[in-house]
Amino acid sequence: MTQLEQAHTPTVGPDRPGCDTGDLELAHRALQREFALLPELVATAAPFDVARARVVAEHALALIEMLDRHRAATALEVWPAIDRCAPVELAVEALHAELDRRQEFLGRASGELTTLLLEWRSAATLEFRTVLLTVLGPVSRAVDELFRDEREHLLPLVQQHLDQRAWDAFGRARLRSVPRSRRFLLLGHLLAETDPAERRRVLVHASLIGRAAFRLRGARRYRRVLDSVCGPLLDDPDWFDALFPAAS
């Protein structure tokens, strides 16, 4: 058994206190989906089409911001909580070190990607687009690998050692850390392609007023953003209802 496998092997019985981390798994799914789509979106901008490059670049920069918030929350909130609650074990320390290494690599890669996006947004040259397309694939794969390891190794530790009240508090704090003007975008990404039970997992972290505001205005704003960003890839007039049944 590897150290990573040892780190998430349960050490207490099935009746232990725990929490449902499905909301974070939905965040993983949303970010993986959106990062995987970026190469196709970048390819829709013809050379020197600055207007289109700006739309796609702003979308990608918003995704990087979401990824950075996730990385920061894991480092500053989740791991300290585990360290307080979990017994000191070499396997857990090895897992922490390995995930930190992946986080640092992804931080450097997303920083490079940010620089390229800012340059491409201004010039929209073929050269910048070509370089972007070579960088986006490795970044998307790094996101996939990090989130796979978090689901397989980190989240079982969270489920063992944190209770639901603490986990829900983390979720509310993460949502509050997002500027109000951007929360509709975050909720839209999280709620896309979800079933009713999954939507409840996400919306439980929003206030009653926030949930009502999203249903009344946020979903329409999210649709306008997707129309602007993904329009060249969409050929189904009913795409929004299929992607986002919560608003149908």
Long-range contacts (C-beta under 8 A, 24 or more apart in sequence): 3-90, 3-91, 3-94, 3-95, 4-91, 4-94, 4-95, 4-98, 4-149, 4-152, 4-153, 5-153, 6-89, 6-91, 7-89, 7-91, 7-92, 7-94, 7-95, 7-153, 7-157, 8-95, 8-152, 8-153, 8-154, 8-156, 8-157, 10-156, 10-160, 11-87, 11-160, 12-160, 16-160, 17-163, 18-159, 18-160, 18-162, 18-163, 18-164, 19-158, 19-159, 19-162, 19-163, 19-164, 19-166, 19-167, 19-168, 20-159, 20-164, 20-167, 20-201, 21-155, 21-158, 21-159, 21-167, 22-198, 22-201, 23-171, 23-190, 23-201, 23-202, 23-204, 23-205, 24-150, 24-155, 25-151, 25-155, 26-190, 26-194, 26-198, 26-201, 26-202, 27-70, 27-190, 28-147, 28-150, 28-151, 29-193, 30-189, 30-190, 30-192, 31-63, 31-66, 31-67, 31-70, 31-143, 31-147, 31-189, 32-140, 32-143, 32-144, 32-147, 33-192, 33-193, 34-63, 34-189, 35-63, 35-67, 35-136, 35-139, 35-140, 35-143, 36-140, 36-144, 37-230, 38-63, 38-136, 38-140, 39-133, 39-136, 39-137, 39-140, 40-233, 41-229, 41-230, 41-233, 42-120, 42-129, 42-132, 42-133, 42-136, 43-129, 43-133, 44-232, 44-233, 45-124, 45-129, 47-124, 47-125, 47-126, 47-129, 48-123, 48-124, 48-125, 49-124, 50-121, 50-122, 50-123, 50-124, 52-124, 53-120, 53-121, 53-124, 53-129, 54-121, 55-228, 55-229, 56-229, 57-117, 57-118, 57-120, 57-121, 58-121, 59-225, 59-229, 60-113, 60-117, 61-114, 61-117, 61-118, 62-182, 62-185, 64-110, 64-113, 64-114, 64-117, 65-182, 66-186, 66-189, 67-106, 67-110, 67-143, 68-107, 68-110, 69-174, 69-177, 69-178, 71-103, 71-106, 71-107, 73-170, 73-174, 73-177, 74-99, 74-103, 74-150, 74-154, 75-100, 75-103, 77-170, 77-173, 77-174, 78-154, 78-158, 78-170, 81-158, 81-161, 81-162, 81-166, 81-170, 82-157, 82-158, 82-161, 82-162, 85-161, 85-162, 86-157, 86-160, 86-161, 92-157, 95-153, 95-154, 95-157, 98-149, 99-146, 99-149, 99-150, 99-153, 99-154, 102-142, 102-145, 102-146, 102-149, 103-146, 105-142, 106-139, 106-142, 106-143, 106-146, 109-135, 109-138, 109-139, 109-142, 110-139, 113-139, 168-204, 168-205, 171-204, 171-205, 172-205, 174-205, 175-205, 175-206, 175-210, 183-210, 183-214, 183-218, 184-214, 184-217, 184-218, 184-219, 184-221, 184-222, 185-221, 185-222, 185-225, 187-214, 187-218, 187-222, 188-218, 188-219, 188-221, 188-222, 188-225, 188-226, 188-244, 191-244, 191-246, 192-243, 192-244, 193-243, 193-244, 194-246, 199-246, 215-246, 215-247, 219-244, 219-246, 219-247, 220-247, 222-247, 223-247
